[in-house]
Amino acid sequence: YLYDKIVSVSFEEVMQVVTIKITKESTGETVYSQEYMNPTVISVDLTGQDSETYSIEVVSDTISLEGEFIL
């Protein structure tokens, strides 16, 4: 979910390794990319980013999810 320029991702199942990547749609610039081990909740602070459309990718060995949001 998104609240006040902070993106939070909650996991219902345990996954060993998850990569979160956030990209600015207008330029294709990756503004955030991080790999996590056994996450339950991940919060990404995008306070320094412009108000525009971004895409998010959540990838593990068993899933690949993507979506977009507006800051």
All heavy atoms as a GROMACS GRO file, in nm:
protein
  560
    1TYR      N    1   0.083  -0.118   0.000
    1TYR     CA    2   0.000   0.000   0.000
    1TYR      C    3   0.087   0.124   0.000
    1TYR      O    4   0.208   0.117   0.023
    1TYR     CB    5  -0.099  -0.002   0.117
    1TYR     CG    6  -0.035  -0.009   0.253
    1TYR    CD1    7  -0.004   0.106   0.323
    1TYR    CD2    8  -0.007  -0.131   0.313
    1TYR    CE1    9   0.054   0.100   0.449
    1TYR    CE2   10   0.051  -0.138   0.438
    1TYR     CZ   11   0.080  -0.022   0.506
    1TYR     OH   12   0.138  -0.030   0.630
    2LEU      N   13   0.027   0.241  -0.029
    2LEU     CA   14   0.099   0.368  -0.039
    2LEU      C   15   0.037   0.466   0.058
    2LEU      O   16  -0.084   0.486   0.059
    2LEU     CB   17   0.090   0.422  -0.182
    2LEU     CG   18   0.148   0.560  -0.208
    2LEU    CD1   19   0.299   0.560  -0.186
    2LEU    CD2   20   0.114   0.606  -0.348
    3TYR      N   21   0.123   0.527   0.141
    3TYR     CA   22   0.076   0.629   0.234
    3TYR      C   23   0.184   0.735   0.249
    3TYR      O   24   0.295   0.705   0.294
    3TYR     CB   25   0.043   0.568   0.372
    3TYR     CG   26  -0.002   0.670   0.473
    3TYR    CD1   27  -0.131   0.722   0.466
    3TYR    CD2   28   0.083   0.716   0.571
    3TYR    CE1   29  -0.173   0.817   0.557
    3TYR    CE2   30   0.041   0.811   0.662
    3TYR     CZ   31  -0.087   0.862   0.654
    3TYR     OH   32  -0.128   0.956   0.744
    4ASP      N   33   0.152   0.859   0.210
    4ASP     CA   34   0.241   0.973   0.228
    4ASP      C   35   0.382   0.948   0.173
    4ASP      O   36   0.481   0.965   0.242
    4ASP     CB   37   0.246   1.011   0.376
    4ASP     CG   38   0.299   1.152   0.399
    4ASP    OD1   39   0.284   1.236   0.308
    4ASP    OD2   40   0.358   1.175   0.505
    5LYS      N   41   0.388   0.901   0.047
    5LYS     CA   42   0.512   0.872  -0.026
    5LYS      C   43   0.595   0.758   0.035
    5LYS      O   44   0.714   0.747   0.012
    5LYS     CB   45   0.598   0.998  -0.042
    5LYS     CG   46   0.536   1.100  -0.138
    5LYS     CD   47   0.636   1.202  -0.183
    5LYS     CE   48   0.575   1.290  -0.292
    5LYS     NZ   49   0.674   1.380  -0.349
    6ILE      N   50   0.532   0.673   0.114
    6ILE     CA   51   0.598   0.552   0.164
    6ILE      C   52   0.522   0.431   0.108
    6ILE      O   53   0.402   0.416   0.132
    6ILE     CB   54   0.603   0.547   0.317
    6ILE    CG1   55   0.688   0.664   0.368
    6ILE    CG2   56   0.658   0.413   0.365
    6ILE    CD1   57   0.698   0.676   0.517
    7VAL      N   58   0.593   0.349   0.033
    7VAL     CA   59   0.535   0.228  -0.025
    7VAL      C   60   0.566   0.111   0.069
    7VAL      O   61   0.681   0.090   0.106
    7VAL     CB   62   0.597   0.199  -0.164
    7VAL    CG1   63   0.544   0.069  -0.220
    7VAL    CG2   64   0.571   0.315  -0.259
    8SER      N   65   0.462   0.038   0.109
    8SER     CA   66   0.481  -0.079   0.196
    8SER      C   67   0.428  -0.203   0.125
    8SER      O   68   0.320  -0.200   0.065
    8SER     CB   69   0.407  -0.060   0.328
    8SER     OG   70   0.461   0.048   0.399
    9VAL      N   71   0.505  -0.310   0.133
    9VAL     CA   72   0.467  -0.438   0.074
    9VAL      C   73   0.467  -0.541   0.186
    9VAL      O   74   0.567  -0.557   0.255
    9VAL     CB   75   0.566  -0.480  -0.037
    9VAL    CG1   76   0.525  -0.613  -0.098
    9VAL    CG2   77   0.578  -0.373  -0.144
   10SER      N   78   0.352  -0.608   0.206
   10SER     CA   79   0.340  -0.712   0.309
   10SER      C   80   0.333  -0.848   0.242
   10SER      O   81   0.269  -0.864   0.137
   10SER     CB   82   0.213  -0.692   0.391
   10SER     OG   83   0.217  -0.568   0.457
   11PHE      N   84   0.397  -0.946   0.303
   11PHE     CA   85   0.400  -1.081   0.247
   11PHE      C   86   0.323  -1.176   0.338
   11PHE      O   87   0.349  -1.182   0.457
   11PHE     CB   88   0.546  -1.128   0.233
   11PHE     CG   89   0.625  -1.045   0.137
   11PHE    CD1   90   0.696  -0.935   0.182
   11PHE    CD2   91   0.626  -1.073   0.002
   11PHE    CE1   92   0.768  -0.856   0.093
   11PHE    CE2   93   0.697  -0.995  -0.087
   11PHE     CZ   94   0.768  -0.886  -0.041
   12GLU      N   95   0.228  -1.248   0.280
   12GLU     CA   96   0.150  -1.345   0.355
   12GLU      C   97   0.223  -1.478   0.367
   12GLU      O   98   0.199  -1.554   0.460
   12GLU     CB   99   0.014  -1.366   0.290
   12GLU     CG  100  -0.073  -1.242   0.296
   12GLU     CD  101  -0.210  -1.264   0.235
   12GLU    OE1  102  -0.242  -1.378   0.195
   12GLU    OE2  103  -0.284  -1.166   0.225
   13GLU      N  104   0.311  -1.506   0.271
   13GLU     CA  105   0.388  -1.630   0.273
   13GLU      C  106   0.535  -1.597   0.290
   13GLU      O  107   0.581  -1.492   0.247
   13GLU     CB  108   0.370  -1.706   0.141
   13GLU     CG  109   0.228  -1.749   0.114
   13GLU     CD  110   0.216  -1.820  -0.021
   13GLU    OE1  111   0.320  -1.863  -0.077
   13GLU    OE2  112   0.104  -1.830  -0.070
   14VAL      N  113   0.609  -1.689   0.350
   14VAL     CA  114   0.752  -1.669   0.368
   14VAL      C  115   0.822  -1.699   0.235
   14VAL      O  116   0.800  -1.802   0.174
   14VAL     CB  117   0.807  -1.762   0.478
   14VAL    CG1  118   0.958  -1.750   0.488
   14VAL    CG2  119   0.743  -1.729   0.611
   15MET      N  120   0.903  -1.603   0.191
   15MET     CA  121   0.984  -1.621   0.071
   15MET      C  122   1.128  -1.594   0.110
   15MET      O  123   1.156  -1.498   0.182
   15MET     CB  124   0.938  -1.525  -0.039
   15MET     CG  125   0.804  -1.565  -0.096
   15MET     SD  126   0.752  -1.454  -0.226
   15MET     CE  127   0.652  -1.343  -0.131
   16GLN      N  128   1.218  -1.677   0.062
   16GLN     CA  129   1.358  -1.666   0.104
   16GLN      C  130   1.423  -1.537   0.054
   16GLN      O  131   1.488  -1.467   0.129
   16GLN     CB  132   1.437  -1.787   0.058
   16GLN     CG  133   1.401  -1.912   0.133
   16GLN     CD  134   1.488  -2.029   0.090
   16GLN    OE1  135   1.552  -2.027  -0.014
   16GLN    NE2  136   1.491  -2.132   0.174
   17VAL      N  137   1.409  -1.508  -0.074
   17VAL     CA  138   1.474  -1.390  -0.133
   17VAL      C  139   1.371  -1.316  -0.219
   17VAL      O  140   1.306  -1.377  -0.303
   17VAL     CB  141   1.595  -1.428  -0.220
   17VAL    CG1  142   1.658  -1.305  -0.281
   17VAL    CG2  143   1.697  -1.505  -0.138
   18VAL      N  144   1.358  -1.186  -0.195
   18VAL     CA  145   1.265  -1.102  -0.271
   18VAL      C  146   1.339  -0.977  -0.316
   18VAL      O  147   1.412  -0.916  -0.239
   18VAL     CB  148   1.143  -1.062  -0.185
   18VAL    CG1  149   1.053  -0.967  -0.263
   18VAL    CG2  150   1.066  -1.183  -0.139
   19THR      N  151   1.320  -0.939  -0.441
   19THR     CA  152   1.377  -0.817  -0.493
   19THR      C  153   1.264  -0.719  -0.523
   19THR      O  154   1.166  -0.755  -0.588
   19THR     CB  155   1.458  -0.843  -0.622
   19THR    OG1  156   1.562  -0.935  -0.593
   19THR    CG2  157   1.519  -0.713  -0.676
   20ILE      N  158   1.280  -0.595  -0.472
   20ILE     CA  159   1.185  -0.488  -0.499
   20ILE      C  160   1.255  -0.386  -0.588
   20ILE      O  161   1.366  -0.342  -0.558
   20ILE     CB  162   1.142  -0.417  -0.369
   20ILE    CG1  163   1.083  -0.514  -0.267
   20ILE    CG2  164   1.046  -0.302  -0.399
   20ILE    CD1  165   0.946  -0.565  -0.299
   21LYS      N  166   1.189  -0.349  -0.698
   21LYS     CA  167   1.245  -0.249  -0.789
   21LYS      C  168   1.135  -0.148  -0.822
   21LYS      O  169   1.025  -0.186  -0.861
   21LYS     CB  170   1.295  -0.316  -0.917
   21LYS     CG  171   1.355  -0.221  -1.017
   21LYS     CD  172   1.405  -0.298  -1.139
   21LYS     CE  173   1.455  -0.206  -1.248
   21LYS     NZ  174   1.495  -0.281  -1.368
   22ILE      N  175   1.167  -0.019  -0.805
   22ILE     CA  176   1.072   0.088  -0.836
   22ILE      C  177   1.136   0.177  -0.943
   22ILE      O  178   1.250   0.220  -0.930
   22ILE     CB  179   1.037   0.169  -0.710
   22ILE    CG1  180   0.971   0.076  -0.607
   22ILE    CG2  181   0.945   0.286  -0.746
   22ILE    CD1  182   0.940   0.141  -0.476
   23THR      N  183   1.058   0.201  -1.048
   23THR     CA  184   1.107   0.274  -1.165
   23THR      C  185   1.016   0.393  -1.195
   23THR      O  186   0.894   0.380  -1.188
   23THR     CB  187   1.109   0.181  -1.288
   23THR    OG1  188   1.183   0.063  -1.255
   23THR    CG2  189   1.172   0.248  -1.408
   24LYS      N  190   1.076   0.506  -1.230
   24LYS     CA  191   1.001   0.624  -1.272
   24LYS      C  192   0.954   0.600  -1.416
   24LYS      O  193   1.036   0.576  -1.505
   24LYS     CB  194   1.091   0.747  -1.265
   24LYS     CG  195   1.018   0.877  -1.286
   24LYS     CD  196   1.112   0.997  -1.280
   24LYS     CE  197   1.162   1.020  -1.139
   24LYS     NZ  198   1.234   1.150  -1.126
   25GLU      N  199   0.822   0.603  -1.436
   25GLU     CA  200   0.766   0.570  -1.567
   25GLU      C  201   0.813   0.666  -1.676
   25GLU      O  202   0.842   0.623  -1.788
   25GLU     CB  203   0.613   0.572  -1.561
   25GLU     CG  204   0.552   0.455  -1.487
   25GLU     CD  205   0.552   0.329  -1.569
   25GLU    OE1  206   0.508   0.331  -1.684
   25GLU    OE2  207   0.596   0.226  -1.516
   26SER      N  208   0.821   0.795  -1.649
   26SER     CA  209   0.850   0.894  -1.754
   26SER      C  210   0.991   0.882  -1.809
   26SER      O  211   1.015   0.911  -1.927
   26SER     CB  212   0.829   1.036  -1.700
   26SER     OG  213   0.919   1.063  -1.594
   27THR      N  214   1.086   0.836  -1.726
   27THR     CA  215   1.226   0.831  -1.771
   27THR      C  216   1.283   0.690  -1.776
   27THR      O  217   1.389   0.668  -1.834
   27THR     CB  218   1.315   0.914  -1.677
   27THR    OG1  219   1.310   0.856  -1.546
   27THR    CG2  220   1.271   1.059  -1.672
   28GLY      N  221   1.217   0.595  -1.711
   28GLY     CA  222   1.270   0.459  -1.703
   28GLY      C  223   1.378   0.445  -1.597
   28GLY      O  224   1.438   0.339  -1.582
   29GLU      N  225   1.404   0.552  -1.522
   29GLU     CA  226   1.507   0.552  -1.418
   29GLU      C  227   1.466   0.465  -1.299
   29GLU      O  228   1.354   0.476  -1.248
   29GLU     CB  229   1.529   0.696  -1.369
   29GLU     CG  230   1.619   0.708  -1.249
   29GLU     CD  231   1.616   0.847  -1.187
   29GLU    OE1  232   1.543   0.936  -1.235
   29GLU    OE2  233   1.687   0.865  -1.088
   30THR      N  234   1.555   0.378  -1.255
   30THR     CA  235   1.532   0.299  -1.135
   30THR      C  236   1.561   0.388  -1.014
   30THR      O  237   1.674   0.433  -0.996
   30THR     CB  238   1.622   0.174  -1.132
   30THR    OG1  239   1.590   0.092  -1.244
   30THR    CG2  240   1.601   0.095  -1.004
   31VAL      N  241   1.458   0.414  -0.935
   31VAL     CA  242   1.475   0.501  -0.818
   31VAL      C  243   1.499   0.420  -0.691
   31VAL      O  244   1.542   0.473  -0.589
   31VAL     CB  245   1.356   0.597  -0.798
   31VAL    CG1  246   1.344   0.691  -0.916
   31VAL    CG2  247   1.226   0.522  -0.776
   32TYR      N  248   1.471   0.287  -0.697
   32TYR     CA  249   1.493   0.201  -0.581
   32TYR      C  250   1.507   0.057  -0.629
   32TYR      O  251   1.429   0.011  -0.712
   32TYR     CB  252   1.376   0.211  -0.482
   32TYR     CG  253   1.397   0.129  -0.357
   32TYR    CD1  254   1.468   0.181  -0.249
   32TYR    CD2  255   1.350  -0.001  -0.348
   32TYR    CE1  256   1.489   0.106  -0.135
   32TYR    CE2  257   1.371  -0.076  -0.234
   32TYR     CZ  258   1.440  -0.022  -0.129
   32TYR     OH  259   1.463  -0.098  -0.016
   33SER      N  260   1.605  -0.014  -0.576
   33SER     CA  261   1.620  -0.156  -0.603
   33SER      C  262   1.693  -0.219  -0.486
   33SER      O  263   1.801  -0.172  -0.447
   33SER     CB  264   1.699  -0.178  -0.733
   33SER     OG  265   1.709  -0.316  -0.760
   34GLN      N  266   1.632  -0.321  -0.428
   34GLN     CA  267   1.692  -0.384  -0.310
   34GLN      C  268   1.648  -0.530  -0.301
   34GLN      O  269   1.535  -0.563  -0.333
   34GLN     CB  270   1.648  -0.310  -0.183
   34GLN     CG  271   1.709  -0.361  -0.054
   34GLN     CD  272   1.857  -0.330  -0.044
   34GLN    OE1  273   1.899  -0.220  -0.077
   34GLN    NE2  274   1.934  -0.425   0.002
   35GLU      N  275   1.740  -0.615  -0.256
   35GLU     CA  276   1.710  -0.756  -0.234
   35GLU      C  277   1.694  -0.778  -0.084
   35GLU      O  278   1.771  -0.725  -0.004
   35GLU     CB  279   1.824  -0.841  -0.288
   35GLU     CG  280   1.799  -0.989  -0.279
   35GLU     CD  281   1.910  -1.068  -0.345
   35GLU    OE1  282   1.904  -1.087  -0.468
   35GLU    OE2  283   2.002  -1.108  -0.273
   36TYR      N  284   1.593  -0.854  -0.046
   36TYR     CA  285   1.563  -0.883   0.094
   36TYR      C  286   1.562  -1.032   0.120
   36TYR      O  287   1.520  -1.110   0.035
   36TYR     CB  288   1.425  -0.828   0.132
   36TYR     CG  289   1.416  -0.678   0.125
   36TYR    CD1  290   1.380  -0.614   0.007
   36TYR    CD2  291   1.444  -0.600   0.236
   36TYR    CE1  292   1.371  -0.476   0.001
   36TYR    CE2  293   1.436  -0.462   0.230
   36TYR     CZ  294   1.399  -0.401   0.113
   36TYR     OH  295   1.391  -0.264   0.107
   37MET      N  296   1.604  -1.072   0.239
   37MET     CA  297   1.601  -1.212   0.280
   37MET      C  298   1.488  -1.233   0.381
   37MET      O  299   1.479  -1.162   0.481
   37MET     CB  300   1.733  -1.252   0.347
   37MET     CG  301   1.854  -1.229   0.261
   37MET     SD  302   1.852  -1.341   0.123
   37MET     CE  303   2.022  -1.343   0.080
   38ASN      N  304   1.399  -1.326   0.353
   38ASN     CA  305   1.287  -1.364   0.441
   38ASN      C  306   1.206  -1.244   0.491
   38ASN      O  307   1.184  -1.230   0.610
   38ASN     CB  308   1.339  -1.445   0.561
   38ASN     CG  309   1.412  -1.570   0.518
   38ASN    OD1  310   1.363  -1.644   0.433
   38ASN    ND2  311   1.528  -1.593   0.575
   39PRO      N  312   1.159  -1.158   0.400
   39PRO     CA  313   1.086  -1.039   0.446
   39PRO      C  314   0.943  -1.072   0.490
   39PRO      O  315   0.884  -1.169   0.443
   39PRO     CB  316   1.084  -0.950   0.323
   39PRO     CG  317   1.080  -1.048   0.210
   39PRO     CD  318   1.168  -1.162   0.255
   40THR      N  319   0.890  -0.992   0.580
   40THR     CA  320   0.747  -0.998   0.614
   40THR      C  321   0.679  -0.868   0.572
   40THR      O  322   0.571  -0.871   0.516
   40THR     CB  323   0.726  -1.022   0.765
   40THR    OG1  324   0.796  -0.923   0.839
   40THR    CG2  325   0.774  -1.160   0.805
   41VAL      N  326   0.744  -0.753   0.598
   41VAL     CA  327   0.695  -0.623   0.552
   41VAL      C  328   0.815  -0.541   0.506
   41VAL      O  329   0.917  -0.535   0.574
   41VAL     CB  330   0.622  -0.546   0.664
   41VAL    CG1  331   0.580  -0.408   0.616
   41VAL    CG2  332   0.500  -0.622   0.714
   42ILE      N  333   0.802  -0.479   0.390
   42ILE     CA  334   0.907  -0.393   0.337
   42ILE      C  335   0.847  -0.254   0.319
   42ILE      O  336   0.740  -0.240   0.260
   42ILE     CB  337   0.958  -0.445   0.202
   42ILE    CG1  338   1.024  -0.581   0.220
   42ILE    CG2  339   1.054  -0.346   0.138
   42ILE    CD1  340   1.056  -0.653   0.090
   43SER      N  341   0.915  -0.152   0.370
   43SER     CA  342   0.871  -0.014   0.351
   43SER      C  343   0.980   0.063   0.277
   43SER      O  344   1.097   0.057   0.313
   43SER     CB  345   0.844   0.054   0.485
   43SER     OG  346   0.732  -0.005   0.548
   44VAL      N  347   0.939   0.136   0.174
   44VAL     CA  348   1.031   0.213   0.092
   44VAL      C  349   0.989   0.360   0.098
   44VAL      O  350   0.877   0.394   0.059
   44VAL     CB  351   1.030   0.165  -0.055
   44VAL    CG1  352   1.127   0.248  -0.138
   44VAL    CG2  353   1.064   0.017  -0.063
   45ASP      N  354   1.077   0.446   0.148
   45ASP     CA  355   1.048   0.588   0.160
   45ASP      C  356   1.088   0.659   0.031
   45ASP      O  357   1.205   0.664  -0.005
   45ASP     CB  358   1.126   0.646   0.278
   45ASP     CG  359   1.090   0.790   0.310
   45ASP    OD1  360   1.020   0.854   0.228
   45ASP    OD2  361   1.131   0.838   0.416
   46LEU      N  362   0.989   0.713  -0.039
   46LEU     CA  363   1.012   0.783  -0.165
   46LEU      C  364   0.991   0.934  -0.150
   46LEU      O  365   0.958   1.002  -0.246
   46LEU     CB  366   0.919   0.727  -0.274
   46LEU     CG  367   0.940   0.580  -0.308
   46LEU    CD1  368   0.834   0.534  -0.408
   46LEU    CD2  369   1.078   0.556  -0.364
   47THR      N  370   1.014   0.986  -0.030
   47THR     CA  371   0.990   1.127  -0.002
   47THR      C  372   1.065   1.220  -0.096
   47THR      O  373   1.013   1.323  -0.137
   47THR     CB  374   1.029   1.159   0.144
   47THR    OG1  375   0.952   1.076   0.231
   47THR    CG2  376   1.004   1.304   0.178
   48GLY      N  377   1.185   1.187  -0.138
   48GLY     CA  378   1.263   1.274  -0.225
   48GLY      C  379   1.225   1.268  -0.372
   48GLY      O  380   1.281   1.340  -0.454
   49GLN      N  381   1.128   1.183  -0.406
   49GLN     CA  382   1.092   1.165  -0.547
   49GLN      C  383   0.980   1.260  -0.589
   49GLN      O  384   0.900   1.305  -0.507
   49GLN     CB  385   1.049   1.020  -0.572
   49GLN     CG  386   1.156   0.919  -0.546
   49GLN     CD  387   1.278   0.939  -0.635
   49GLN    OE1  388   1.265   0.971  -0.753
   49GLN    NE2  389   1.396   0.922  -0.578
   50ASP      N  390   0.975   1.288  -0.720
   50ASP     CA  391   0.872   1.376  -0.777
   50ASP      C  392   0.736   1.308  -0.773
   50ASP      O  393   0.725   1.185  -0.771
   50ASP     CB  394   0.905   1.408  -0.923
   50ASP     CG  395   1.037   1.483  -0.936
   50ASP    OD1  396   1.072   1.558  -0.844
   50ASP    OD2  397   1.103   1.466  -1.040
   51SER      N  398   0.631   1.390  -0.776
   51SER     CA  399   0.494   1.339  -0.783
   51SER      C  400   0.462   1.303  -0.928
   51SER      O  401   0.438   1.392  -1.010
   51SER     CB  402   0.395   1.443  -0.731
   51SER     OG  403   0.415   1.466  -0.594
   52GLU      N  404   0.470   1.176  -0.957
   52GLU     CA  405   0.437   1.126  -1.091
   52GLU      C  406   0.413   0.976  -1.084
   52GLU      O  407   0.404   0.919  -0.976
   52GLU     CB  408   0.545   1.161  -1.193
   52GLU     CG  409   0.683   1.106  -1.163
   52GLU     CD  410   0.781   1.146  -1.273
   52GLU    OE1  411   0.841   1.253  -1.262
   52GLU    OE2  412   0.794   1.068  -1.369
   53THR      N  413   0.404   0.909  -1.198
   53THR     CA  414   0.373   0.767  -1.203
   53THR      C  415   0.500   0.683  -1.194
   53THR      O  416   0.599   0.712  -1.260
   53THR     CB  417   0.298   0.733  -1.333
   53THR    OG1  418   0.180   0.814  -1.341
   53THR    CG2  419   0.257   0.586  -1.337
   54TYR      N  420   0.494   0.576  -1.113
   54TYR     CA  421   0.605   0.484  -1.094
   54TYR      C  422   0.555   0.342  -1.115
   54TYR      O  423   0.437   0.314  -1.096
   54TYR     CB  424   0.661   0.496  -0.951
   54TYR     CG  425   0.727   0.628  -0.924
   54TYR    CD1  426   0.653   0.740  -0.891
   54TYR    CD2  427   0.865   0.643  -0.935
   54TYR    CE1  428   0.713   0.863  -0.869
   54TYR    CE2  429   0.927   0.764  -0.912
   54TYR     CZ  430   0.849   0.874  -0.879
   54TYR     OH  431   0.910   0.995  -0.857
   55SER      N  432   0.646   0.253  -1.152
   55SER     CA  433   0.612   0.111  -1.158
   55SER      C  434   0.690   0.039  -1.049
   55SER      O  435   0.798   0.082  -1.009
   55SER     CB  436   0.644   0.051  -1.296
   55SER     OG  437   0.782   0.057  -1.322
   56ILE      N  438   0.632  -0.069  -0.999
   56ILE     CA  439   0.697  -0.149  -0.896
   56ILE      C  440   0.699  -0.294  -0.941
   56ILE      O  441   0.601  -0.343  -0.999
   56ILE     CB  442   0.626  -0.134  -0.759
   56ILE    CG1  443   0.702  -0.212  -0.650
   56ILE    CG2  444   0.480  -0.174  -0.767
   56ILE    CD1  445   0.656  -0.183  -0.508
   57GLU      N  446   0.811  -0.360  -0.918
   57GLU     CA  447   0.826  -0.503  -0.946
   57GLU      C  448   0.864  -0.573  -0.817
   57GLU      O  449   0.953  -0.526  -0.745
   57GLU     CB  450   0.936  -0.528  -1.048
   57GLU     CG  451   0.908  -0.478  -1.186
   57GLU     CD  452   1.023  -0.507  -1.280
   57GLU    OE1  453   1.053  -0.627  -1.303
   57GLU    OE2  454   1.085  -0.410  -1.327
   58VAL      N  455   0.797  -0.684  -0.788
   58VAL     CA  456   0.828  -0.768  -0.674
   58VAL      C  457   0.859  -0.906  -0.730
   58VAL      O  458   0.772  -0.970  -0.789
   58VAL     CB  459   0.710  -0.776  -0.575
   58VAL    CG1  460   0.744  -0.863  -0.456
   58VAL    CG2  461   0.669  -0.635  -0.529
   59VAL      N  462   0.984  -0.951  -0.714
   59VAL     CA  463   1.027  -1.075  -0.778
   59VAL      C  464   1.093  -1.166  -0.674
   59VAL      O  465   1.177  -1.122  -0.596
   59VAL     CB  466   1.128  -1.046  -0.892
   59VAL    CG1  467   1.174  -1.175  -0.956
   59VAL    CG2  468   1.066  -0.953  -0.995
   60SER      N  469   1.052  -1.293  -0.675
   60SER     CA  470   1.119  -1.397  -0.595
   60SER      C  471   1.138  -1.518  -0.686
   60SER      O  472   1.106  -1.512  -0.804
   60SER     CB  473   1.036  -1.433  -0.472
   60SER     OG  474   0.928  -1.516  -0.508
   61ASP      N  475   1.184  -1.627  -0.628
   61ASP     CA  476   1.202  -1.747  -0.710
   61ASP      C  477   1.069  -1.811  -0.751
   61ASP      O  478   1.064  -1.889  -0.844
   61ASP     CB  479   1.291  -1.849  -0.638
   61ASP     CG  480   1.236  -1.891  -0.504
   61ASP    OD1  481   1.144  -1.824  -0.453
   61ASP    OD2  482   1.287  -1.990  -0.448
   62THR      N  483   0.959  -1.773  -0.684
   62THR     CA  484   0.829  -1.835  -0.715
   62THR      C  485   0.726  -1.738  -0.772
   62THR      O  486   0.626  -1.782  -0.827
   62THR     CB  487   0.768  -1.900  -0.589
   62THR    OG1  488   0.755  -1.798  -0.488
   62THR    CG2  489   0.854  -2.013  -0.538
   63ILE      N  490   0.748  -1.606  -0.759
   63ILE     CA  491   0.650  -1.510  -0.810
   63ILE      C  492   0.719  -1.393  -0.881
   63ILE      O  493   0.836  -1.364  -0.858
   63ILE     CB  494   0.560  -1.451  -0.699
   63ILE    CG1  495   0.644  -1.370  -0.600
   63ILE    CG2  496   0.477  -1.556  -0.631
   63ILE    CD1  497   0.562  -1.271  -0.520
   64SER      N  498   0.642  -1.328  -0.965
   64SER     CA  499   0.685  -1.204  -1.027
   64SER      C  500   0.560  -1.117  -1.040
   64SER      O  501   0.468  -1.151  -1.115
   64SER     CB  502   0.746  -1.230  -1.164
   64SER     OG  503   0.783  -1.108  -1.224
   65LEU      N  504   0.555  -1.007  -0.963
   65LEU     CA  505   0.440  -0.918  -0.963
   65LEU      C  506   0.484  -0.780  -1.007
   65LEU      O  507   0.596  -0.738  -0.979
   65LEU     CB  508   0.380  -0.909  -0.822
   65LEU     CG  509   0.337  -1.040  -0.757
   65LEU    CD1  510   0.302  -1.016  -0.611
   65LEU    CD2  511   0.220  -1.099  -0.831
   66GLU      N  512   0.394  -0.710  -1.074
   66GLU     CA  513   0.426  -0.573  -1.110
   66GLU      C  514   0.298  -0.490  -1.109
   66GLU      O  515   0.188  -0.543  -1.121
   66GLU     CB  516   0.495  -0.564  -1.245
   66GLU     CG  517   0.418  -0.619  -1.362
   66GLU     CD  518   0.498  -0.611  -1.490
   66GLU    OE1  519   0.597  -0.684  -1.502
   66GLU    OE2  520   0.460  -0.529  -1.577
   67GLY      N  521   0.317  -0.360  -1.091
   67GLY     CA  522   0.205  -0.269  -1.088
   67GLY      C  523   0.255  -0.127  -1.101
   67GLY      O  524   0.375  -0.104  -1.116
   68GLU      N  525   0.163  -0.033  -1.097
   68GLU     CA  526   0.205   0.107  -1.102
   68GLU      C  527   0.125   0.186  -1.001
   68GLU      O  528   0.016   0.146  -0.959
   68GLU     CB  529   0.194   0.164  -1.242
   68GLU     CG  530   0.058   0.171  -1.302
   68GLU     CD  531   0.062   0.233  -1.441
   68GLU    OE1  532   0.150   0.199  -1.520
   68GLU    OE2  533  -0.027   0.316  -1.468
   69PHE      N  534   0.181   0.302  -0.963
   69PHE     CA  535   0.117   0.389  -0.866
   69PHE      C  536   0.160   0.532  -0.893
   69PHE      O  537   0.257   0.557  -0.963
   69PHE     CB  538   0.150   0.347  -0.723
   69PHE     CG  539   0.298   0.350  -0.690
   69PHE    CD1  540   0.354   0.464  -0.634
   69PHE    CD2  541   0.380   0.240  -0.717
   69PHE    CE1  542   0.490   0.468  -0.604
   69PHE    CE2  543   0.514   0.243  -0.687
   69PHE     CZ  544   0.570   0.357  -0.631
   70ILE      N  545   0.085   0.626  -0.839
   70ILE     CA  546   0.115   0.768  -0.853
   70ILE      C  547   0.149   0.825  -0.716
   70ILE      O  548   0.074   0.805  -0.620
   70ILE     CB  549  -0.003   0.844  -0.914
   70ILE    CG1  550  -0.034   0.788  -1.052
   70ILE    CG2  551   0.027   0.993  -0.922
   70ILE    CD1  552  -0.161   0.842  -1.114
   71LEU      N  553   0.262   0.892  -0.707
   71LEU     CA  554   0.299   0.960  -0.583
   71LEU      C  555   0.228   1.094  -0.576
   71LEU      O  556   0.211   1.160  -0.672
   71LEU     CB  557   0.449   0.985  -0.574
   71LEU     CG  558   0.537   0.869  -0.534
   71LEU    CD1  559   0.682   0.917  -0.519
   71LEU    CD2  560   0.493   0.806  -0.406
   0.00000   0.00000   0.00000
